[in-house]
Amino acid sequence: MLTFDTATKMTLHKHPSPRQLFAGLSLHLTFVFTVFLACCVPSATAMAVTPPNIVLILADDLGYGDVQPLNPGSRIATPAFNRLAKEGLTFTDAHTPSAVCTPTRYGLITGRYCWRTHLKRGVINGYGKPLIEPERPTLGSIFSAAGYRTTVIGKWHLGLGLHGGPDDLDLSKPLSHHPGTVGFQESLVIPASLDFPPYVYFRNGNATTTQTIVEPKRGFPQYLRQGPRAKDFDIQGCLDRLIEETVEVVETMKSSDQPTLLYLPLTAPHKPVYPSAEFAGTTGLGPYGDFVRQVDGCVGRVIDALDSNGVLDDSIVIVTSDNGSFMRRYDDETPDHVDDETVQAYRSEHHTSNAQWRGTKADIWEGGHRVPFFVRLPNGRHSGQRIDQVIGLVDILATLADKIDIKLPVDAAPDSVSFASLLEDPKASFHRPPLICHSSGGMFAIRDGNWKLVAGNGSGGRQQPKGKPFAEPWMLVNLDEDPQEKNNVADAHPRRFERMKRQLLDIKGDD
């Protein structure tokens, strides 16, 4: 900021002489001209653009049909998602690399498909061994090296270096592996999904308390597995605790001399379906509907905090989900979650958590991995636009690096494809190279434009028929013509079938 110093102030007496007046006027005009030049020709420092903050919110098991911008008929109020759709970009064909938790998180943070690791199916539990290799470049390490303050708050579910197991857990020792060992400078995390023990908060690799009690198991909807729970851990209050911590980070962004990358993996609406008193009973759609409403409230609190602290328009905000909803759809008169809260399904007249898409969480069908995906750019750029091109959560790392102009290390994000061109121009010509999706049971599918090839003979997850990976017949569908994935058109399009089969096997390689 330019200011007058003592050498440029006019020294005037009560009765200045003409020479004094002229000298003072000359100095004043010189200063004004200098300011004018400074404004017209910025210095190198002034020309430097401060990178935006990045806030990445990952809901847990939030379905495509759980949010009103993607399911206008939904009776669950989602004002925060509605605001995101109004002020940002809505991606309608976004996919998780897996239809379950752990492998999607690995793909998101590393830009690498998780089935390239030793985890070929399913998820790890709360005591699982660390999945991210210590030398692997991550969202945290890459952005830390680029000058960002990197923080993660929420559900980690990628393995921690715990000492002991269910019967001999020692919380007095620091974790040998945690977000800090893979590039995140600050963290407050829980080990896995909120229904997996141990129920403990770890801040920067240390338990927030060593005192535990035994948490008994519970049935759905407040589903929990029995195991140790730290005395400062409130199951129902966990979500609010994470948001309070997040708001505290947001409140420091404006005064920080670094841009912030904040990764917020929420714990909901994954089981236990346990909405807070503020939201319980607010939707008329049972605890699950209320819990979705609370997730929207959490997203809203973060956006409001960014707004009230003057950093919303200096930030890229991404909100998505790690896979589809676990809530099944009934198309008959079977009693559902509205009739009996212990039922893990809705009749379609009440709600469709995965919208029109076939299947649920864990399945290779669209309902398992097609998820909500919203991006709010600084100053609400491109507000209210929808993008129909195929993208994946595995692409987030390359896209953000491209958008911020960060050069990725040679070995980083091998499966990540930048869609930053769509953030610059939502109508840009963009066709992602074939994208791989994976089910909980190890079933592969490949997407190329509107075409999808399932490498197996079933859902590969929870819906019947489950089938087996790579078992015949493989299923080829055109999602524009058959969004329900009912008709196998492999015989009618043999060349496309063979081409996509070769592409899938080439991408998979020996993994």
One Martini backbone bead per residue (centre of mass of N, CA, C, O) as a GRO file, in nm:
protein
  511
    1MET     BB    1   0.095   0.037   0.024
    2LEU     BB    2   0.059   0.364  -0.036
    3THR     BB    3   0.248   0.633   0.124
    4PHE     BB    4   0.336   0.887   0.309
    5ASP     BB    5   0.634   1.039   0.378
    6THR     BB    6   0.848   1.267   0.509
    7ALA     BB    7   0.966   1.348   0.220
    8THR     BB    8   0.653   1.410   0.090
    9LYS     BB    9   0.577   1.618   0.276
   10MET     BB   10   0.442   1.917   0.335
   11THR     BB   11   0.604   2.218   0.442
   12LEU     BB   12   0.403   2.445   0.618
   13HIS     BB   13   0.343   2.756   0.684
   14LYS     BB   14   0.150   3.012   0.753
   15HIS     BB   15   0.347   3.182   0.526
   16PRO     BB   16   0.408   3.081   0.239
   17SER     BB   17   0.597   3.076  -0.023
   18PRO     BB   18   0.594   3.032  -0.353
   19ARG     BB   19   0.829   2.827  -0.350
   20GLN     BB   20   0.700   2.640  -0.140
   21LEU     BB   21   0.444   2.586  -0.296
   22PHE     BB   22   0.579   2.466  -0.551
   23ALA     BB   23   0.733   2.239  -0.413
   24GLY     BB   24   0.488   2.105  -0.287
   25LEU     BB   25   0.331   2.061  -0.550
   26SER     BB   26   0.542   1.885  -0.691
   27LEU     BB   27   0.539   1.657  -0.488
   28HIS     BB   28   0.243   1.593  -0.513
   29LEU     BB   29   0.237   1.532  -0.819
   30THR     BB   30   0.445   1.307  -0.808
   31PHE     BB   31   0.282   1.119  -0.628
   32VAL     BB   32   0.031   1.095  -0.806
   33PHE     BB   33   0.184   0.977  -1.052
   34THR     BB   34   0.293   0.730  -0.907
   35VAL     BB   35   0.020   0.609  -0.836
   36PHE     BB   36  -0.083   0.589  -1.125
   37LEU     BB   37   0.136   0.393  -1.224
   38ALA     BB   38   0.085   0.170  -1.015
   39CYS     BB   39  -0.205   0.113  -1.116
   40CYS     BB   40  -0.133   0.060  -1.426
   41VAL     BB   41   0.162  -0.078  -1.328
   42PRO     BB   42   0.212  -0.347  -1.188
   43SER     BB   43   0.376  -0.528  -0.996
   44ALA     BB   44   0.483  -0.842  -0.948
   45THR     BB   45   0.331  -0.874  -0.683
   46ALA     BB   46   0.051  -0.768  -0.781
   47MET     BB   47   0.029  -0.987  -1.019
   48ALA     BB   48  -0.001  -1.195  -0.825
   49VAL     BB   49  -0.189  -1.487  -0.770
   50THR     BB   50  -0.391  -1.606  -0.540
   51PRO     BB   51  -0.468  -1.891  -0.443
   52PRO     BB   52  -0.720  -2.083  -0.381
   53ASN     BB   53  -0.920  -2.221  -0.193
   54ILE     BB   54  -0.996  -2.562  -0.072
   55VAL     BB   55  -1.315  -2.738  -0.057
   56LEU     BB   56  -1.366  -3.086   0.039
   57ILE     BB   57  -1.672  -3.262   0.031
   58LEU     BB   58  -1.747  -3.594   0.173
   59ALA     BB   59  -1.988  -3.787   0.163
   60ASP     BB   60  -2.168  -4.072   0.319
   61ASP     BB   61  -2.390  -4.232   0.119
   62LEU     BB   62  -2.491  -4.025  -0.089
   63GLY     BB   63  -2.742  -3.996  -0.303
   64TYR     BB   64  -2.855  -3.881  -0.602
   65GLY     BB   65  -3.169  -3.861  -0.478
   66ASP     BB   66  -3.110  -3.682  -0.202
   67VAL     BB   67  -3.107  -3.431  -0.398
   68GLN     BB   68  -3.290  -3.185  -0.549
   69PRO     BB   69  -3.123  -3.109  -0.811
   70LEU     BB   70  -3.149  -3.439  -0.897
   71ASN     BB   71  -3.447  -3.454  -0.726
   72PRO     BB   72  -3.724  -3.268  -0.741
   73GLY     BB   73  -3.924  -3.486  -0.585
   74SER     BB   74  -3.804  -3.443  -0.324
   75ARG     BB   75  -3.888  -3.419   0.037
   76ILE     BB   76  -3.599  -3.328   0.093
   77ALA     BB   77  -3.450  -3.071   0.226
   78THR     BB   78  -3.175  -2.886   0.024
   79PRO     BB   79  -3.052  -2.582   0.045
   80ALA     BB   80  -2.745  -2.616   0.000
   81PHE     BB   81  -2.762  -2.765  -0.273
   82ASN     BB   82  -2.929  -2.549  -0.410
   83ARG     BB   83  -2.711  -2.333  -0.388
   84LEU     BB   84  -2.491  -2.477  -0.544
   85ALA     BB   85  -2.653  -2.494  -0.810
   86LYS     BB   86  -2.691  -2.180  -0.837
   87GLU     BB   87  -2.362  -2.101  -0.783
   88GLY     BB   88  -2.288  -2.352  -0.969
   89LEU     BB   89  -2.192  -2.676  -1.059
   90THR     BB   90  -2.361  -2.952  -1.222
   91PHE     BB   91  -2.293  -3.292  -1.210
   92THR     BB   92  -2.459  -3.578  -1.377
   93ASP     BB   93  -2.176  -3.779  -1.445
   94ALA     BB   94  -2.061  -3.888  -1.163
   95HIS     BB   95  -1.784  -4.101  -1.033
   96THR     BB   96  -1.684  -4.356  -0.852
   97PRO     BB   97  -1.431  -4.593  -0.831
   98SER     BB   98  -1.631  -4.695  -0.607
   99ALA     BB   99  -1.911  -4.854  -0.417
  100VAL     BB  100  -1.707  -4.792  -0.176
  101CYS     BB  101  -1.519  -4.637   0.056
  102THR     BB  102  -1.208  -4.688   0.060
  103PRO     BB  103  -1.138  -4.690  -0.254
  104THR     BB  104  -1.236  -4.403  -0.306
  105ARG     BB  105  -1.037  -4.254  -0.116
  106TYR     BB  106  -0.786  -4.345  -0.254
  107GLY     BB  107  -0.850  -4.225  -0.537
  108LEU     BB  108  -0.883  -3.930  -0.446
  109ILE     BB  109  -0.592  -3.888  -0.301
  110THR     BB  110  -0.408  -4.035  -0.551
  111GLY     BB  111  -0.520  -4.097  -0.850
  112ARG     BB  112  -0.579  -4.413  -0.788
  113TYR     BB  113  -0.665  -4.720  -0.822
  114CYS     BB  114  -0.728  -4.951  -0.572
  115TRP     BB  115  -0.697  -5.227  -0.740
  116ARG     BB  116  -0.373  -5.182  -0.743
  117THR     BB  117  -0.380  -5.299  -0.483
  118HIS     BB  118  -0.449  -5.536  -0.231
  119LEU     BB  119  -0.742  -5.413  -0.262
  120LYS     BB  120  -0.998  -5.595  -0.442
  121ARG     BB  121  -1.216  -5.579  -0.204
  122GLY     BB  122  -1.391  -5.391  -0.026
  123VAL     BB  123  -1.301  -5.314   0.313
  124ILE     BB  124  -1.180  -5.169   0.585
  125ASN     BB  125  -1.137  -5.144   0.910
  126GLY     BB  126  -1.051  -4.981   1.205
  127TYR     BB  127  -0.777  -5.187   1.203
  128GLY     BB  128  -0.653  -5.132   0.948
  129LYS     BB  129  -0.416  -5.118   0.734
  130PRO     BB  130  -0.235  -4.924   0.560
  131LEU     BB  131  -0.285  -4.816   0.213
  132ILE     BB  132  -0.095  -4.583   0.187
  133GLU     BB  133   0.188  -4.524   0.058
  134PRO     BB  134   0.446  -4.335   0.176
  135GLU     BB  135   0.548  -4.249  -0.136
  136ARG     BB  136   0.275  -4.150  -0.219
  137PRO     BB  137   0.124  -3.923  -0.386
  138THR     BB  138  -0.089  -3.655  -0.266
  139LEU     BB  139  -0.302  -3.416  -0.199
  140GLY     BB  140  -0.136  -3.325   0.047
  141SER     BB  141   0.162  -3.324  -0.062
  142ILE     BB  142   0.125  -3.149  -0.318
  143PHE     BB  143  -0.004  -2.893  -0.175
  144SER     BB  144   0.216  -2.847   0.031
  145ALA     BB  145   0.448  -2.800  -0.180
  146ALA     BB  146   0.263  -2.545  -0.300
  147GLY     BB  147   0.178  -2.379  -0.013
  148TYR     BB  148  -0.030  -2.531   0.144
  149ARG     BB  149  -0.272  -2.574   0.377
  150THR     BB  150  -0.331  -2.900   0.518
  151THR     BB  151  -0.660  -3.047   0.584
  152VAL     BB  152  -0.820  -3.300   0.796
  153ILE     BB  153  -1.179  -3.377   0.857
  154GLY     BB  154  -1.274  -3.705   0.967
  155LYS     BB  155  -1.309  -3.972   0.762
  156TRP     BB  156  -1.070  -4.192   0.664
  157HIS     BB  157  -1.047  -4.513   0.582
  158LEU     BB  158  -0.701  -4.601   0.533
  159GLY     BB  159  -0.558  -4.646   0.776
  160LEU     BB  160  -0.384  -4.702   1.084
  161GLY     BB  161  -0.118  -4.686   1.331
  162LEU     BB  162  -0.196  -4.895   1.544
  163HIS     BB  163  -0.192  -5.017   1.889
  164GLY     BB  164  -0.336  -5.282   1.845
  165GLY     BB  165  -0.654  -5.415   1.920
  166PRO     BB  166  -0.959  -5.494   2.046
  167ASP     BB  167  -0.799  -5.617   2.322
  168ASP     BB  168  -0.508  -5.410   2.300
  169LEU     BB  169  -0.551  -5.110   2.294
  170ASP     BB  170  -0.313  -4.831   2.248
  171LEU     BB  171  -0.355  -4.475   2.307
  172SER     BB  172  -0.065  -4.361   2.413
  173LYS     BB  173   0.032  -4.395   2.128
  174PRO     BB  174   0.139  -4.297   1.847
  175LEU     BB  175   0.088  -4.299   1.533
  176SER     BB  176   0.251  -4.447   1.250
  177HIS     BB  177  -0.018  -4.379   1.080
  178HIS     BB  178  -0.135  -4.087   0.899
  179PRO     BB  179  -0.208  -3.800   0.745
  180GLY     BB  180   0.083  -3.682   0.817
  181THR     BB  181   0.239  -3.922   0.648
  182VAL     BB  182   0.067  -3.812   0.362
  183GLY     BB  183   0.068  -3.460   0.379
  184PHE     BB  184  -0.099  -3.369   0.624
  185GLN     BB  185  -0.067  -3.117   0.861
  186GLU     BB  186  -0.372  -3.154   0.955
  187SER     BB  187  -0.576  -3.345   1.206
  188LEU     BB  188  -0.918  -3.491   1.242
  189VAL     BB  189  -0.991  -3.833   1.312
  190ILE     BB  190  -1.145  -4.126   1.214
  191PRO     BB  191  -1.082  -4.444   1.118
  192ALA     BB  192  -1.389  -4.487   1.012
  193SER     BB  193  -1.671  -4.575   1.014
  194LEU     BB  194  -1.924  -4.513   1.254
  195ASP     BB  195  -1.961  -4.851   1.283
  196PHE     BB  196  -1.648  -4.859   1.358
  197PRO     BB  197  -1.420  -4.977   1.544
  198PRO     BB  198  -1.275  -4.741   1.695
  199TYR     BB  199  -1.412  -4.473   1.900
  200VAL     BB  200  -1.190  -4.226   1.783
  201TYR     BB  201  -0.990  -3.947   1.823
  202PHE     BB  202  -0.740  -3.800   1.596
  203ARG     BB  203  -0.471  -3.571   1.656
  204ASN     BB  204  -0.200  -3.570   1.487
  205GLY     BB  205  -0.168  -3.893   1.589
  206ASN     BB  206  -0.351  -3.846   1.853
  207ALA     BB  207  -0.529  -3.916   2.107
  208THR     BB  208  -0.764  -3.728   2.290
  209THR     BB  209  -0.792  -4.006   2.451
  210THR     BB  210  -0.742  -4.305   2.670
  211GLN     BB  211  -1.035  -4.332   2.748
  212THR     BB  212  -1.253  -4.623   2.778
  213ILE     BB  213  -1.537  -4.794   2.649
  214VAL     BB  214  -1.807  -5.004   2.587
  215GLU     BB  215  -1.972  -5.042   2.285
  216PRO     BB  216  -2.260  -5.149   2.190
  217LYS     BB  217  -2.458  -5.305   1.993
  218ARG     BB  218  -2.668  -5.225   1.703
  219GLY     BB  219  -2.944  -5.162   1.523
  220PHE     BB  220  -3.131  -5.069   1.284
  221PRO     BB  221  -3.032  -4.745   1.240
  222GLN     BB  222  -2.820  -4.755   1.500
  223TYR     BB  223  -2.566  -4.887   1.381
  224LEU     BB  224  -2.341  -5.107   1.569
  225ARG     BB  225  -2.033  -5.206   1.679
  226GLN     BB  226  -1.858  -5.360   1.900
  227GLY     BB  227  -1.651  -5.143   2.115
  228PRO     BB  228  -1.431  -4.906   2.162
  229ARG     BB  229  -1.489  -4.593   2.349
  230ALA     BB  230  -1.432  -4.286   2.388
  231LYS     BB  231  -1.523  -4.053   2.630
  232ASP     BB  232  -1.520  -3.809   2.392
  233PHE     BB  233  -1.734  -3.996   2.229
  234ASP     BB  234  -2.016  -3.898   2.031
  235ILE     BB  235  -2.208  -4.037   1.812
  236GLN     BB  236  -2.433  -3.820   1.760
  237GLY     BB  237  -2.204  -3.570   1.781
  238CYS     BB  238  -1.987  -3.604   1.556
  239LEU     BB  239  -2.076  -3.420   1.324
  240ASP     BB  240  -2.067  -3.154   1.486
  241ARG     BB  241  -1.771  -3.168   1.564
  242LEU     BB  242  -1.656  -3.151   1.276
  243ILE     BB  243  -1.785  -2.876   1.205
  244GLU     BB  244  -1.658  -2.706   1.427
  245GLU     BB  245  -1.368  -2.754   1.332
  246THR     BB  246  -1.407  -2.640   1.049
  247VAL     BB  247  -1.486  -2.351   1.126
  248GLU     BB  248  -1.218  -2.286   1.263
  249VAL     BB  249  -1.056  -2.298   1.003
  250VAL     BB  250  -1.212  -2.088   0.838
  251GLU     BB  251  -1.148  -1.847   1.044
  252THR     BB  252  -0.825  -1.853   0.937
  253MET     BB  253  -0.804  -1.788   0.628
  254LYS     BB  254  -0.786  -1.475   0.600
  255SER     BB  255  -0.508  -1.453   0.788
  256SER     BB  256  -0.356  -1.627   0.613
  257ASP     BB  257  -0.043  -1.685   0.424
  258GLN     BB  258  -0.220  -1.930   0.319
  259PRO     BB  259  -0.363  -2.147   0.147
  260THR     BB  260  -0.643  -2.375   0.170
  261LEU     BB  261  -0.676  -2.731   0.224
  262LEU     BB  262  -1.000  -2.882   0.277
  263TYR     BB  263  -1.080  -3.201   0.408
  264LEU     BB  264  -1.432  -3.331   0.433
  265PRO     BB  265  -1.516  -3.635   0.568
  266LEU     BB  266  -1.797  -3.753   0.631
  267THR     BB  267  -2.037  -3.976   0.827
  268ALA     BB  268  -2.277  -3.899   0.626
  269PRO     BB  269  -2.559  -4.127   0.598
  270HIS     BB  270  -2.424  -4.335   0.734
  271LYS     BB  271  -2.388  -4.565   0.941
  272PRO     BB  272  -2.540  -4.445   1.183
  273VAL     BB  273  -2.876  -4.352   1.192
  274TYR     BB  274  -2.826  -4.036   1.381
  275PRO     BB  275  -2.989  -3.783   1.438
  276SER     BB  276  -3.028  -3.498   1.561
  277ALA     BB  277  -3.252  -3.316   1.739
  278GLU     BB  278  -3.280  -3.092   1.518
  279PHE     BB  279  -3.371  -3.327   1.281
  280ALA     BB  280  -3.562  -3.496   1.416
  281GLY     BB  281  -3.866  -3.526   1.239
  282THR     BB  282  -3.846  -3.319   0.968
  283THR     BB  283  -3.952  -3.517   0.704
  284GLY     BB  284  -4.128  -3.798   0.725
  285LEU     BB  285  -3.866  -4.021   0.643
  286GLY     BB  286  -3.722  -4.081   0.874
  287PRO     BB  287  -3.399  -4.101   0.978
  288TYR     BB  288  -3.275  -4.080   0.697
  289GLY     BB  289  -3.405  -3.816   0.607
  290ASP     BB  290  -3.291  -3.653   0.850
  291PHE     BB  291  -2.990  -3.708   0.786
  292VAL     BB  292  -2.982  -3.569   0.516
  293ARG     BB  293  -3.064  -3.298   0.632
  294GLN     BB  294  -2.806  -3.273   0.806
  295VAL     BB  295  -2.600  -3.276   0.583
  296ASP     BB  296  -2.700  -3.018   0.456
  297GLY     BB  297  -2.648  -2.849   0.712
  298CYS     BB  298  -2.342  -2.887   0.711
  299VAL     BB  299  -2.285  -2.761   0.439
  300GLY     BB  300  -2.413  -2.488   0.512
  301ARG     BB  301  -2.218  -2.412   0.744
  302VAL     BB  302  -1.965  -2.395   0.570
  303ILE     BB  303  -2.062  -2.186   0.366
  304ASP     BB  304  -2.134  -1.968   0.574
  305ALA     BB  305  -1.848  -1.943   0.690
  306LEU     BB  306  -1.714  -1.853   0.432
  307ASP     BB  307  -1.891  -1.604   0.394
  308SER     BB  308  -1.860  -1.457   0.679
  309ASN     BB  309  -1.523  -1.467   0.632
  310GLY     BB  310  -1.455  -1.377   0.325
  311VAL     BB  311  -1.388  -1.674   0.134
  312LEU     BB  312  -1.583  -1.785  -0.083
  313ASP     BB  313  -1.466  -1.605  -0.339
  314ASP     BB  314  -1.168  -1.765  -0.270
  315SER     BB  315  -1.311  -2.048  -0.351
  316ILE     BB  316  -1.313  -2.398  -0.389
  317VAL     BB  317  -1.613  -2.597  -0.404
  318ILE     BB  318  -1.658  -2.943  -0.316
  319VAL     BB  319  -1.945  -3.169  -0.355
  320THR     BB  320  -1.982  -3.512  -0.249
  321SER     BB  321  -1.956  -3.877  -0.286
  322ASP     BB  322  -1.842  -4.217  -0.227
  323ASN     BB  323  -2.140  -4.321  -0.292
  324GLY     BB  324  -2.413  -4.469  -0.279
  325SER     BB  325  -2.696  -4.567  -0.148
  326PHE     BB  326  -2.828  -4.820   0.080
  327MET     BB  327  -3.108  -4.760  -0.016
  328ARG     BB  328  -3.366  -4.919  -0.118
  329ARG     BB  329  -3.612  -5.011  -0.372
  330TYR     BB  330  -3.962  -5.001  -0.382
  331ASP     BB  331  -4.239  -5.112  -0.621
  332ASP     BB  332  -4.436  -5.170  -0.386
  333GLU     BB  333  -4.615  -5.252  -0.068
  334THR     BB  334  -4.382  -5.265   0.102
  335PRO     BB  335  -4.258  -5.205   0.386
  336ASP     BB  336  -4.090  -4.919   0.504
  337HIS     BB  337  -3.916  -4.661   0.657
  338VAL     BB  338  -4.184  -4.513   0.721
  339ASP     BB  339  -4.324  -4.759   0.865
  340ASP     BB  340  -4.017  -4.879   0.936
  341GLU     BB  341  -3.708  -4.786   1.058
  342THR     BB  342  -3.570  -5.086   1.016
  343VAL     BB  343  -3.594  -5.030   0.717
  344GLN     BB  344  -3.372  -5.049   0.416
  345ALA     BB  345  -3.617  -4.876   0.262
  346TYR     BB  346  -3.806  -4.748  -0.025
  347ARG     BB  347  -4.069  -4.631  -0.156
  348SER     BB  348  -4.106  -4.449  -0.443
  349GLU     BB  349  -4.333  -4.258  -0.322
  350HIS     BB  350  -4.130  -4.140  -0.103
  351HIS     BB  351  -3.828  -4.245  -0.208
  352THR     BB  352  -3.509  -4.193  -0.408
  353SER     BB  353  -3.184  -4.219  -0.340
  354ASN     BB  354  -3.096  -4.318  -0.661
  355ALA     BB  355  -3.320  -4.264  -0.821
  356GLN     BB  356  -3.327  -4.417  -1.142
  357TRP     BB  357  -3.107  -4.599  -1.056
  358ARG     BB  358  -2.954  -4.890  -1.042
  359GLY     BB  359  -2.921  -4.980  -0.732
  360THR     BB  360  -2.654  -4.975  -0.488
  361LYS     BB  361  -2.448  -4.984  -0.283
  362ALA     BB  362  -2.175  -5.192  -0.421
  363ASP     BB  363  -2.264  -5.164  -0.707
  364ILE     BB  364  -2.220  -5.155  -1.063
  365TRP     BB  365  -2.442  -5.001  -1.079
  366GLU     BB  366  -2.526  -4.672  -1.086
  367GLY     BB  367  -2.622  -4.655  -0.781
  368GLY     BB  368  -2.322  -4.712  -0.666
  369HIS     BB  369  -2.147  -4.450  -0.841
  370ARG     BB  370  -2.357  -4.233  -0.886
  371VAL     BB  371  -2.309  -3.886  -0.797
  372PRO     BB  372  -2.294  -3.616  -0.642
  373PHE     BB  373  -2.174  -3.295  -0.809
  374PHE     BB  374  -2.022  -2.994  -0.686
  375VAL     BB  375  -1.918  -2.659  -0.808
  376ARG     BB  376  -1.767  -2.376  -0.655
  377LEU     BB  377  -1.654  -2.085  -0.770
  378PRO     BB  378  -1.514  -1.809  -0.776
  379ASN     BB  379  -1.771  -1.582  -0.771
  380GLY     BB  380  -1.976  -1.782  -0.909
  381ARG     BB  381  -1.883  -1.913  -1.154
  382HIS     BB  382  -2.106  -2.052  -1.366
  383SER     BB  383  -2.380  -2.028  -1.264
  384GLY     BB  384  -2.631  -2.281  -1.301
  385GLN     BB  385  -2.474  -2.512  -1.437
  386ARG     BB  386  -2.471  -2.802  -1.651
  387ILE     BB  387  -2.294  -3.124  -1.660
  388ASP     BB  388  -2.279  -3.433  -1.873
  389GLN     BB  389  -2.009  -3.532  -1.840
  390VAL     BB  390  -1.775  -3.759  -1.775
  391ILE     BB  391  -1.666  -3.824  -1.437
  392GLY     BB  392  -1.422  -3.853  -1.164
  393LEU     BB  393  -1.288  -3.868  -0.848
  394VAL     BB  394  -1.003  -3.946  -0.959
  395ASP     BB  395  -0.983  -3.641  -1.102
  396ILE     BB  396  -0.935  -3.423  -0.882
  397LEU     BB  397  -0.629  -3.394  -0.865
  398ALA     BB  398  -0.566  -3.307  -1.158
  399THR     BB  399  -0.766  -3.069  -1.168
  400LEU     BB  400  -0.653  -2.892  -0.938
  401ALA     BB  401  -0.366  -2.872  -1.042
  402ASP     BB  402  -0.445  -2.743  -1.310
  403LYS     BB  403  -0.602  -2.498  -1.197
  404ILE     BB  404  -0.338  -2.402  -1.014
  405ASP     BB  405  -0.066  -2.478  -1.153
  406ILE     BB  406   0.038  -2.778  -1.082
  407LYS     BB  407   0.301  -2.988  -1.091
  408LEU     BB  408   0.321  -3.312  -1.131
  409PRO     BB  409   0.451  -3.578  -1.053
  410VAL     BB  410   0.537  -3.839  -1.244
  411ASP     BB  411   0.398  -4.063  -1.024
  412ALA     BB  412   0.127  -3.917  -1.026
  413ALA     BB  413  -0.190  -3.977  -1.086
  414PRO     BB  414  -0.237  -4.219  -1.318
  415ASP     BB  415  -0.586  -4.205  -1.326
  416SER     BB  416  -0.593  -3.894  -1.369
  417VAL     BB  417  -0.828  -3.655  -1.517
  418SER     BB  418  -0.862  -3.353  -1.644
  419PHE     BB  419  -1.154  -3.104  -1.607
  420ALA     BB  420  -1.073  -2.793  -1.616
  421SER     BB  421  -1.211  -2.700  -1.883
  422LEU     BB  422  -1.502  -2.702  -1.749
  423LEU     BB  423  -1.436  -2.468  -1.546
  424GLU     BB  424  -1.387  -2.259  -1.774
  425ASP     BB  425  -1.595  -2.430  -1.982
  426PRO     BB  426  -1.890  -2.599  -1.975
  427LYS     BB  427  -1.888  -2.617  -2.318
  428ALA     BB  428  -1.660  -2.781  -2.361
  429SER     BB  429  -1.465  -3.000  -2.521
  430PHE     BB  430  -1.527  -3.326  -2.364
  431HIS     BB  431  -1.354  -3.652  -2.337
  432ARG     BB  432  -1.323  -3.906  -2.151
  433PRO     BB  433  -1.152  -4.144  -2.097
  434PRO     BB  434  -1.190  -4.435  -1.990
  435LEU     BB  435  -1.384  -4.543  -1.712
  436ILE     BB  436  -1.346  -4.690  -1.392
  437CYS     BB  437  -1.546  -4.922  -1.215
  438HIS     BB  438  -1.623  -5.061  -0.879
  439SER     BB  439  -1.701  -5.318  -0.670
  440SER     BB  440  -1.715  -5.488  -0.373
  441GLY     BB  441  -1.672  -5.777  -0.545
  442GLY     BB  442  -1.482  -5.698  -0.813
  443MET     BB  443  -1.640  -5.544  -1.027
  444PHE     BB  444  -1.629  -5.433  -1.358
  445ALA     BB  445  -1.639  -5.109  -1.531
  446ILE     BB  446  -1.691  -4.928  -1.845
  447ARG     BB  447  -1.666  -4.589  -1.962
  448ASP     BB  448  -1.791  -4.449  -2.289
  449GLY     BB  449  -1.975  -4.231  -2.255
  450ASN     BB  450  -2.285  -4.391  -2.298
  451TRP     BB  451  -2.113  -4.640  -2.252
  452LYS     BB  452  -2.146  -4.973  -2.091
  453LEU     BB  453  -1.928  -5.221  -1.936
  454VAL     BB  454  -1.981  -5.531  -1.781
  455ALA     BB  455  -1.750  -5.757  -1.609
  456GLY     BB  456  -2.023  -5.951  -1.584
  457ASN     BB  457  -2.331  -6.128  -1.420
  458GLY     BB  458  -2.388  -5.863  -1.223
  459SER     BB  459  -2.356  -5.648  -0.948
  460GLY     BB  460  -2.113  -5.713  -0.736
  461GLY     BB  461  -2.295  -5.696  -0.462
  462ARG     BB  462  -2.631  -5.682  -0.337
  463GLN     BB  463  -2.782  -5.732  -0.582
  464GLN     BB  464  -2.994  -5.912  -0.769
  465PRO     BB  465  -2.772  -6.052  -0.931
  466LYS     BB  466  -2.441  -6.081  -0.836
  467GLY     BB  467  -2.241  -6.263  -0.942
  468LYS     BB  468  -1.928  -6.255  -1.140
  469PRO     BB  469  -1.628  -6.179  -1.217
  470PHE     BB  470  -1.596  -6.230  -1.567
  471ALA     BB  471  -1.856  -6.350  -1.614
  472GLU     BB  472  -2.079  -6.487  -1.820
  473PRO     BB  473  -2.234  -6.230  -1.941
  474TRP     BB  474  -2.159  -5.947  -2.061
  475MET     BB  475  -2.265  -5.595  -2.025
  476LEU     BB  476  -2.423  -5.389  -2.268
  477VAL     BB  477  -2.490  -5.030  -2.254
  478ASN     BB  478  -2.713  -4.753  -2.320
  479LEU     BB  479  -2.788  -4.492  -2.110
  480ASP     BB  480  -2.973  -4.321  -2.291
  481GLU     BB  481  -3.171  -4.577  -2.357
  482ASP     BB  482  -3.076  -4.748  -2.064
  483PRO     BB  483  -3.078  -4.649  -1.742
  484GLN     BB  484  -3.163  -4.945  -1.609
  485GLU     BB  485  -2.997  -5.185  -1.720
  486LYS     BB  486  -3.171  -5.428  -1.894
  487ASN     BB  487  -3.015  -5.431  -2.185
  488ASN     BB  488  -2.831  -5.647  -2.375
  489VAL     BB  489  -2.621  -5.523  -2.667
  490ALA     BB  490  -2.375  -5.698  -2.760
  491ASP     BB  491  -2.483  -5.840  -3.022
  492ALA     BB  492  -2.549  -5.557  -3.172
  493HIS     BB  493  -2.229  -5.456  -3.069
  494PRO     BB  494  -1.945  -5.610  -3.124
  495ARG     BB  495  -1.727  -5.392  -3.164
  496ARG     BB  496  -1.772  -5.234  -2.907
  497PHE     BB  497  -1.735  -5.465  -2.715
  498GLU     BB  498  -1.439  -5.533  -2.793
  499ARG     BB  499  -1.317  -5.256  -2.745
  500MET     BB  500  -1.395  -5.227  -2.440
  501LYS     BB  501  -1.261  -5.483  -2.345
  502ARG     BB  502  -0.972  -5.402  -2.421
  503GLN     BB  503  -0.962  -5.144  -2.255
  504LEU     BB  504  -1.001  -5.267  -1.979
  505LEU     BB  505  -0.761  -5.470  -1.988
  506ASP     BB  506  -0.543  -5.254  -2.033
  507ILE     BB  507  -0.591  -5.086  -1.777
  508LYS     BB  508  -0.562  -5.317  -1.573
  509GLY     BB  509  -0.381  -5.540  -1.641
  510ASP     BB  510  -0.214  -5.701  -1.368
  511ASP     BB  511  -0.432  -5.589  -1.143
   0.00000   0.00000   0.00000
